[in-house]
């Protein structure tokens, strides 16, 4: 379990410490409950004092998240959570700032803030609940809805091609990109732990079922009978193997990934060994494009690389200026430039600046 | 007209007579690439160091380099220097320096009758004349007979001065503004040293350019001296400024200093979220240089991110500021409302420019008053105040910050392009005498709720993340009174709406009574202004009173709330004239609030009022028979 070094061990916290007295108002059966539970279980395991956590959200079902977490929380406006959180993290780098957002909030109205936050590598943990639908506004298609989606606003089917959120994050230069699934609690917790210990922007897409407006959107991979064939777990240093009885693998063939049967001519040694830390974007980008039905859906950590964070850079410049020039005084600042003095006798004399 | 670069062997006294002036207005006008802003700024700084009072008006196009030689590309800098207290950059120039035909065409109409006109004859080719829209050469057709014209082949003289420098023609030609400046320095008997020192600093890494410009500046000076072109020189004595130390300051620079001062006086680190926009970018540039004062600047991906990042920083306990102009403020509206709803301190600075839409980016206007008052969804009153001159920006910034943190509210500070880029001498304040406003942050968890209010200010506690026991949630959804929990209760919504408005109304406690200059007990006419019209109004009213006219004036710094005595002041005057660089926005507010039939005088031309315009209107109103209701 990754922990942070603190001068004194804080009192042990439990899930209960992170629950609020507010009635949770998601629809019964919503995937958000599972995500909330996972986060409430992970936070006390991080060994960080409760007052250092801040959850910032935008607008949408997912963005009600802060109200149900007994931490500092800020439910902001549609799409802007990464911008608000960036300002907070820049001014208070010691805080643990998490962003709760959805596919509409993060990729549609807030797309600009998301990509710029990721390219800057601001130290935020961004949990993007992807249910491929607008829930709170009652079921319009979202930027991750599949093409042809019939909804209230697209009775003839949507014409747009969807975003691939992982590829988008990678394209924006994200240093940590992962995917979890609402109902796979132990795996989701593991992914959240990894995000928590990452320095810099951590982007986590969480597949989340909206049982009212887009039920079973992920059933093709989450149903018990489909799981083995439809999911491949990305584990650093391990070959990409999946299928009932681990009978299939994924091989790198030139610049493409392909599924190969295992057990006959090919074995696990022929499969691509997953490496989340390759400096280049190619490998995680290929993984992000493993799409059904041709491929199993990858879950786990696609990318985890180290790069100085934005808030470190900003604070470093302020520190550097203060070290090289000294902390400025207000007197120096006001009394700068070309100065002149008017004496009591009205005489004007130029001062050396 | 050969010139000798070295001073003449035996300096002979110039035959030009020195004529004393109380004030002189000079305008440098040329192509965007001609360096007119630099030239004007250098003349201004030298005048400031000579002790003159002064006021400047830069006027440049929105395009960085419009097609050379066209009217669209003309960039001008006007400065008025005086031996007495002045308030405006002057209505009409006494001296016009025109670097090309386009500048002449655009600015000649403003030049005073018999004014001095220095023209660069080298640029008056047939092609240039055509570009500027001249059918015939105005230097040859007697159309300039009403002026004292000084024809100088500035480009040729500059090239000749730099013959041996090894600079190419393009680089040499870029120095010609300093030839003109050298001439003007001689014309005004001004020393060259401040500009020479500036050149050394500016071109520290390219000494050959510092040398070339210095050489040209001196050559221009020597040319004016020896050519006997001018029969008279201008003498403007130092102004009787009150004793103290001064610097010349731009409005945007004064705002930046005021914000840093507020950071010091409040003990809070300053955070600026901004996106580049004319004419507010200067503030971002200034503050970005102030890192050693603990200032963090964030150039965001857009206007919305800029204000949102500032709100995030404010949540974290910083003194948070966002700066923009009209179009950017429109984009920030939703986030400003969030800050209003969650009751976090924030200072929103709007450097107004000509609108609507992209409008006139580099020109001035006061047309965002109603936008910042009402341009948000729902019931959303915010405190609004406006700076009235470049130096006033310093105090106004301090005041905006003080109110924001004391009342836990976003405050809007209005400035405009005129004072943002204009400058005047600023008597430096004693930093020890600035108001302190130490900010109390909540640390005690006992009895804490996020919307418990201070009974005096109605401010809620500032409980910043990291404080043990104060974990709480805020957001844009309506809050339950005291607890801050989400509430859809109808009566609670009305109560909270009124509480938020009442909090803004309480800011009136910070606002001194409005002072009337002239006849405080009332009279036939009051001229009431706000923001950057202060100079023109003061000049016009003072002149009218010297003529014995019964007119008074008052100027508003606070637009919301208004000073407590404003209604009384309005009632004391038969008529109230409200000049604004918009079509009557303050007048609308005054009529709605006080049912006073004020007379609106709107000017929407992208440039400030002339003093004479307001003088004329004062005379006209005093001559009218008072209307009977």
Boltz contact constraints between the chains, C-beta under 6 A:
constraints:
  - contact:
      token1: [A, 51]
      token2: [B, 466]
      max_distance: 6.0
  - contact:
      token1: [A, 51]
      token2: [B, 468]
      max_distance: 6.0
  - contact:
      token1: [A, 54]
      token2: [B, 465]
      max_distance: 6.0
  - contact:
      token1: [A, 66]
      token2: [B, 473]
      max_distance: 6.0
  - contact:
      token1: [A, 67]
      token2: [B, 473]
      max_distance: 6.0
  - contact:
      token1: [A, 70]
      token2: [B, 471]
      max_distance: 6.0
  - contact:
      token1: [A, 71]
      token2: [B, 471]
      max_distance: 6.0
  - contact:
      token1: [A, 72]
      token2: [B, 465]
      max_distance: 6.0
  - contact:
      token1: [A, 72]
      token2: [B, 471]
      max_distance: 6.0
  - contact:
      token1: [A, 73]
      token2: [B, 473]
      max_distance: 6.0
  - contact:
      token1: [A, 74]
      token2: [B, 315]
      max_distance: 6.0
  - contact:
      token1: [A, 74]
      token2: [B, 474]
      max_distance: 6.0
  - contact:
      token1: [A, 75]
      token2: [B, 475]
      max_distance: 6.0
  - contact:
      token1: [A, 77]
      token2: [B, 334]
      max_distance: 6.0
  - contact:
      token1: [A, 77]
      token2: [B, 338]
      max_distance: 6.0
  - contact:
      token1: [A, 77]
      token2: [B, 476]
      max_distance: 6.0
  - contact:
      token1: [A, 80]
      token2: [B, 308]
      max_distance: 6.0
  - contact:
      token1: [A, 83]
      token2: [B, 305]
      max_distance: 6.0
  - contact:
      token1: [A, 83]
      token2: [B, 308]
      max_distance: 6.0
  - contact:
      token1: [A, 83]
      token2: [B, 309]
      max_distance: 6.0
  - contact:
      token1: [A, 84]
      token2: [B, 308]
      max_distance: 6.0
  - contact:
      token1: [A, 84]
      token2: [B, 311]
      max_distance: 6.0
  - contact:
      token1: [A, 84]
      token2: [B, 312]
      max_distance: 6.0
  - contact:
      token1: [A, 85]
      token2: [B, 312]
      max_distance: 6.0
  - contact:
      token1: [A, 86]
      token2: [B, 309]
      max_distance: 6.0
  - contact:
      token1: [A, 87]
      token2: [B, 309]
      max_distance: 6.0
  - contact:
      token1: [A, 87]
      token2: [B, 310]
      max_distance: 6.0
  - contact:
      token1: [A, 87]
      token2: [B, 312]
      max_distance: 6.0
  - contact:
      token1: [A, 87]
      token2: [B, 313]
      max_distance: 6.0
  - contact:
      token1: [A, 88]
      token2: [B, 312]
      max_distance: 6.0
  - contact:
      token1: [A, 88]
      token2: [B, 315]
      max_distance: 6.0
  - contact:
      token1: [A, 88]
      token2: [B, 316]
      max_distance: 6.0
  - contact:
      token1: [A, 91]
      token2: [B, 271]
      max_distance: 6.0
  - contact:
      token1: [A, 91]
      token2: [B, 313]
      max_distance: 6.0
  - contact:
      token1: [A, 91]
      token2: [B, 316]
      max_distance: 6.0
  - contact:
      token1: [A, 91]
      token2: [B, 318]
      max_distance: 6.0
  - contact:
      token1: [A, 92]
      token2: [B, 316]
      max_distance: 6.0
  - contact:
      token1: [A, 95]
      token2: [B, 465]
      max_distance: 6.0
  - contact:
      token1: [A, 112]
      token2: [B, 301]
      max_distance: 6.0
  - contact:
      token1: [A, 113]
      token2: [B, 305]
      max_distance: 6.0
  - contact:
      token1: [A, 116]
      token2: [B, 301]
      max_distance: 6.0
  - contact:
      token1: [A, 317]
      token2: [B, 291]
      max_distance: 6.0
  - contact:
      token1: [A, 318]
      token2: [B, 291]
      max_distance: 6.0
  - contact:
      token1: [A, 321]
      token2: [B, 291]
      max_distance: 6.0
  - contact:
      token1: [A, 321]
      token2: [B, 292]
      max_distance: 6.0
  - contact:
      token1: [A, 322]
      token2: [B, 292]
      max_distance: 6.0
  - contact:
      token1: [A, 325]
      token2: [B, 292]
      max_distance: 6.0
  - contact:
      token1: [A, 328]
      token2: [B, 292]
      max_distance: 6.0
  - contact:
      token1: [A, 328]
      token2: [B, 293]
      max_distance: 6.0
  - contact:
      token1: [A, 330]
      token2: [B, 261]
      max_distance: 6.0
  - contact:
      token1: [A, 330]
      token2: [B, 264]
      max_distance: 6.0
  - contact:
      token1: [A, 330]
      token2: [B, 431]
      max_distance: 6.0
  - contact:
      token1: [A, 331]
      token2: [B, 431]
      max_distance: 6.0
  - contact:
      token1: [A, 334]
      token2: [B, 428]
      max_distance: 6.0
  - contact:
      token1: [A, 337]
      token2: [B, 247]
      max_distance: 6.0
  - contact:
      token1: [A, 338]
      token2: [B, 45]
      max_distance: 6.0
  - contact:
      token1: [A, 338]
      token2: [B, 49]
      max_distance: 6.0
  - contact:
      token1: [A, 339]
      token2: [B, 245]
      max_distance: 6.0
  - contact:
      token1: [A, 339]
      token2: [B, 247]
      max_distance: 6.0
  - contact:
      token1: [A, 340]
      token2: [B, 49]
      max_distance: 6.0
  - contact:
      token1: [A, 340]
      token2: [B, 246]
      max_distance: 6.0
  - contact:
      token1: [A, 341]
      token2: [B, 245]
      max_distance: 6.0
  - contact:
      token1: [A, 342]
      token2: [B, 241]
      max_distance: 6.0
  - contact:
      token1: [A, 342]
      token2: [B, 243]
      max_distance: 6.0
  - contact:
      token1: [A, 342]
      token2: [B, 244]
      max_distance: 6.0
  - contact:
      token1: [A, 343]
      token2: [B, 243]
      max_distance: 6.0
  - contact:
      token1: [A, 344]
      token2: [B, 243]
      max_distance: 6.0
  - contact:
      token1: [A, 346]
      token2: [B, 240]
      max_distance: 6.0
  - contact:
      token1: [A, 348]
      token2: [B, 51]
      max_distance: 6.0
  - contact:
      token1: [A, 348]
      token2: [B, 238]
      max_distance: 6.0
  - contact:
      token1: [A, 350]
      token2: [B, 49]
      max_distance: 6.0
